[in-house]
Amino acid sequence: MNYCKILFCTTLWAGVLWTGATSQAASPEVLQRGEAMYKTLTCFACHGEAGHGMIRTKDRKKADGSFAYRKGDPMPGFEAYPILAGQPAKYLYTQMMDIFEGRRANGLSAAMLGIKLMVDTTAQPGDLEAIAEYLSQVR
């Protein structure tokens, strides 16, 4: 067995364990709380409505008939912000905590520090977990 195959199998197995493939779905109350906090903390401003990313909602044609952009194209300036919808809840929560606690400082994580004050003053215990659960259920 070569190194790549071993690495792939190990990563796949770790991913199954980490994502909680056997965990139960969150309650409707937790999902509603997560959706409300996603809006309250203005997560949608960078990650889009329901975590689907900042994307164009319709096609736009130029005068010559060619497309200036197509529905689903990323909005300029938001191409690097991750799509959160459908990601595993544990992964989302861990990423949020790593950013807010300074363990992660790559990519656009500095942009999340702009809402840290709002999280610290507005969010209650369990709110970030609820956001992660909500986003994990969005399709």
Secondary structure in CASP SS format (residue, H / E / C, confidence):
PFRMAT SS
TARGET T0000
AUTHOR 0000-0000-0000
METHOD secondary structure of the structure
MODEL  1
M C 1.00
N C 1.00
Y H 1.00
C H 1.00
K H 1.00
I H 1.00
L H 1.00
F H 1.00
C H 1.00
T H 1.00
T H 1.00
L H 1.00
W H 1.00
A H 1.00
G H 1.00
V H 1.00
L H 1.00
W H 1.00
T C 1.00
G C 1.00
A C 1.00
T C 1.00
S C 1.00
Q C 1.00
A C 1.00
A C 1.00
S C 1.00
P H 1.00
E H 1.00
V H 1.00
L H 1.00
Q H 1.00
R H 1.00
G H 1.00
E H 1.00
A H 1.00
M H 1.00
Y H 1.00
K H 1.00
T H 1.00
L C 1.00
T C 1.00
C C 1.00
F H 1.00
A H 1.00
C H 1.00
H H 1.00
G C 1.00
E H 1.00
A H 1.00
G H 1.00
H C 1.00
G C 1.00
M C 1.00
I E 1.00
R C 1.00
T C 1.00
K C 1.00
D C 1.00
R E 1.00
K E 1.00
K C 1.00
A C 1.00
D C 1.00
G C 1.00
S C 1.00
F E 1.00
A E 1.00
Y E 1.00
R C 1.00
K C 1.00
G C 1.00
D C 1.00
P E 1.00
M C 1.00
P C 1.00
G C 1.00
F C 1.00
E C 1.00
A C 1.00
Y C 1.00
P C 1.00
I C 1.00
L C 1.00
A C 1.00
G C 1.00
Q C 1.00
P C 1.00
A H 1.00
K H 1.00
Y H 1.00
L H 1.00
Y H 1.00
T H 1.00
Q H 1.00
M H 1.00
M H 1.00
D H 1.00
I H 1.00
F H 1.00
E C 1.00
G C 1.00
R C 1.00
R C 1.00
A C 1.00
N C 1.00
G C 1.00
L C 1.00
S H 1.00
A H 1.00
A H 1.00
M H 1.00
L H 1.00
G H 1.00
I H 1.00
K H 1.00
L H 1.00
M H 1.00
V H 1.00
D H 1.00
T H 1.00
T H 1.00
A C 1.00
Q C 1.00
P C 1.00
G C 1.00
D H 1.00
L H 1.00
E H 1.00
A H 1.00
I H 1.00
A H 1.00
E H 1.00
Y H 1.00
L H 1.00
S H 1.00
Q H 1.00
V C 1.00
R C 1.00
END
